């Protein structure tokens, strides 16, 4: 290969971390990589090159170089002052990318008046799973699609000016010093340069040597293709973008690239290459804990050993740096099937546990958290994003013996035979819950629900009546209504509905998938699976909710606003029509929220600002409705319908609903408990709404 005339260290030797982190998928294709390269070139031209940390290319840090690659990326998120997120539909099912996006969003939520964190989002196509980022981003631009090199150039020109103006505000922070240690790798003159570090000149020499025609080489030069971009090229892209029409030459090029990568890995032996291929043994577990928590770690280790498990922990020698630390412990972790993390005040901030957890995630090991202390709010944003949807056993609120038994049952589910009592099996299922669910349920953020409302009570001014079809709707619609009730009560609106927890013996009810939102399995995180979008999951994971009206239709006369929870079955329910007639009699204003799409209505109609209010009403009110009621609705619906049909739309539009209610009531939110205790519908614990 080619001898290097420069050292990567000359580009990454500085210990100061730039304020803006460039985040995009490491598994992306050529077009997306080309977009990132061209965008970065624009940033450099405007003096922002030193202000953006770009690991995979600019800093030469990528999976082939270091086992700490994933940890370095997450650590940059924790320490930076902002992030540029470049996303596409191909990222939606990439767990590492979705963890990054959640950690970035969590950082943004935590930023307030005293701290700064910028969020700049670019969607290269219609990737709906990431649209929840719009509400918090300083810059958000979504393209319909980006499929060719010409489109990339066009896209960059469209957004670069506005994006750079917003990024220039962060240039003053470019000299900030942080504790992030960038991985340094010196390249001697005698040492061959890795393919990903090849320059455009190196590529030209390579293409000439294997016999690529001049016209194709000129295109490579024109597009400034280097080793980083060449690695992402497929055979079709070589043909379409670089006019390599000779199939044999294309295959020769690809074969040479593969051979070069193979030689690099042979000449630079790295333990993590083989470790990632190792299949863990079912009776091997790896225990992650802080050394100061050795007492409880020993208890768990001894218990599992008695159950015929082989338990491994970190080496007593920590090494001189993080690379040596992981080189000592990584191969051991690779041989295990499960990883157990002891969550305590010490471990949640430990550098050692941070690197072990990120390595376990990179190895794709299933992680179970032992919840010992309530430290959710003290955890790094990156670790919250990583662990939020992994299962956790609550050691905090039950005996050690009972908790260990549950942990054992989780590790070996086959031990739960059909002869076990149903009550015992249900208890195990309810106890092992996602970490975010257990953590948030311990925050004691349950709103105080009003019990009764006297006609002369001051609370009468904030009474809103919810009209919904209870008897004919499916369970997911009812849960969506319960979620709305929870948010309204948390914001000091009285709904006249009492939410009472009852024991739940139904396996479907005890399942987290019972929530009225899209849920993913623990092995595939989804950015829309937010536990904090105005709803406490502990209510539905350990118990079910019995919603009971303590104020019926006869009390509509006392309400200030009636909220119509619209679904396809609403206008078919006689009780709902009666409530509308009572609302007509008492001349109450109406606010319509859409919980499920109507067959004759699509949510995109809401976004059409050219539609008049009457036209919008016509789209969701069926023509067969009695004329008097139809006339009343036209008269009393004061604003357009609010779409709450999906989890992300619920999170985005609930604040709009609350603002409209406040406007209708003509008063500010009740300050009885003080602003310090007020609950934001999108950020219950002031930690993260994205989990």
C-alpha positions, 0 to 999 in steps of 0.5 A: 500500500502507500507510505504515509507522509503525514500523521493522523496525530497532526489532525487529532492531537489537540485535547480540546473537543470542538463544541459541535458533534457531527452525528450520522450512521456509520453504516450509511451508503455512498450518497449519505457519506457524500452528503456528510463530506460536502456539508463538512467542506462547506463548514470548513470554507466558513471557518467552522472546521475546527468547531465540528468533531467528525470522528469517522473521517476527519479525526480518523476514529472508526470501528477498525481503529479502536474498541472504544469507538462507540464510547468515544462517540457517546462521550462526545455527545455528553461533552459537546455543546451541540450536535448536527444530526444527519438522518435517513430512513436507513437509520431507523432500525440501526440501534447505535444510531437511535441511541445517539439520537436519543442521547442528543435529544436528552441533552437538548431537553436538559439544557435550559437558561443556564446551559446551551445545547444546540440541535441541528437536524437534517433528514435526507428522506421521509424518515418519520421515526425522527420527526419528534426532533422538530419541536426542539431543534434550532435548525430542522430541514427534511428532504423528500429524498436524496438519491444521486450526487447531483441531488446532494449538491443541490441539497447542500446549497439549499440549507448551508447558508441558514445552517452556517448562520446558526452554527457561527454562534458556537464558533466562540466556544471552539477553544473550550477544554474538556476531558475527552481523550481522543484516540491517537494513532501515529503513522510512521513512514514505514507503516502503510496507510489504512484505506479509509485514510487514503487521500484523493491522490492515493485513490488516483494511484490505486485506480491507475494501478488496477487499470481504470480508464482515464475518464473514470479517474477524472470523475473520481478527481472531480468529486474528490473521492477519497478512501472514506468514500470509496469504501462506501461505493457499490458496484452499481454506484461505480457504474452509474456515477463514475462511468466504469462500464467494464464489469471486469474492472469493477470487480477487480477494484472491489476485490482489491479493496477487500484484499486491502482491508484484509491485509490491514487487519492482518498487519494490525491485529486487534482483539476486537475483530475476533471478539465480535465474532465470538458466540457467548455461552448461555451459562456465562454472565459478565457483571459490571459494577463499580469497585466500591459496590463490591459487597452487593456484587459479591452477593449477586455473584455468589448466588449465580455461582450457586445456580451453576453460572460462571460469573466474570467481572473486570480484571483487577488490573485496570491498565494504563488507559481505556484501550488497555482496560478494554483489551483486558476485559473485552475478550472475557465479555465476548465469551458471555451471553448476558451482561448484568449492570449494578446501577448505583450512585457510583456506577452511574458516573464511573468511567470504567462502567461507562466503557464496559456498558458501551462495549457490551452494547457494541458486542450486542450483548443483552443487558439487564440492570440491577436497580439498587439506587434511584439515580436516574436523574444523575446518569449521563444522557448517553447511558440513559439512552443506552439502558432505557429500554433494557430490562431491569430488576428492582432490588430497591423495593423488595428483599434481596432473596426475592430480587435474586430469584427474579434475576435468576428466572430472567436469565433462565426463563426455562426454569419457569415451568408450567407447574408454577403458580400463575400468580408467581409467573405474573409477578415475575413478568411485572417485576422485570420492566424496562429501566426507564419505567422503573426509574420514572415510577420512582419519581413520584410524579403522579398528579393529584386528582381532584375528587369532587367539584362543587358548583361554587368551587374555584376549581370550577374555572378549570373544569374541562369535560372529555367526551369520548366513546368508552363502550365501543372503543378498543383498548388502545383508544381508551388508553390514549384517552387515559393518557390525555386525562393524565396530562390534563390533570397534571397541568391542573385541569379538572376532568371529572374522571378518576383514574384508579389502579387495580390489580392486573391479571391479564397477560396482555394488560401487564405487557408494556406493549399495552401502552397507546403508542408504538413499542419496540422490543428491547433489542430494537430501540425506537426513538418514538418509544417515549416513556415521558410523552405525558404518560407514566408507564408504571401505571400500565406496566404493574397495574391497569387503570380503572377510569371512573367518571365522578362527574357525568354528562349532567355536569356539562353545564359546569364545564368551561370547555368540552373536549371531543375525543374524535374517532371513527366510532364517536358519531356512532355512539348515542351517548356521545351524541347526547353529550353533544346535545347537552353541550348545545343546550348549555352553549359550551365551546368545543375543542376537537382532538383526533385520536384515530384517523377517520376514513374520510379524513387524513391528518395532512388536511390539518397542515393545509393552512389554505383551508378555512375552518369550515372546510376543516370541519367538513372533513371530519364531521359526517354529513349524516349528523343531525343538522342542528348538531352540525350547526352547533358544532360549526358555531362552537368549534373555535379552532382547528382539530388537534391531531393526537393520532400517533405518539410523536404527534401527541408529544408535539401537539399536546402543548398546543392543546394546553395553550388553546385551553388556557386561551379559552379559559382566559386564565393562567395555569393554576399556581397552587403548587408553585411553578417549581412543581408544575409538570410539563406534559412533554418533560415530566422528570426534567430528564428525558422525554425521548425514552 
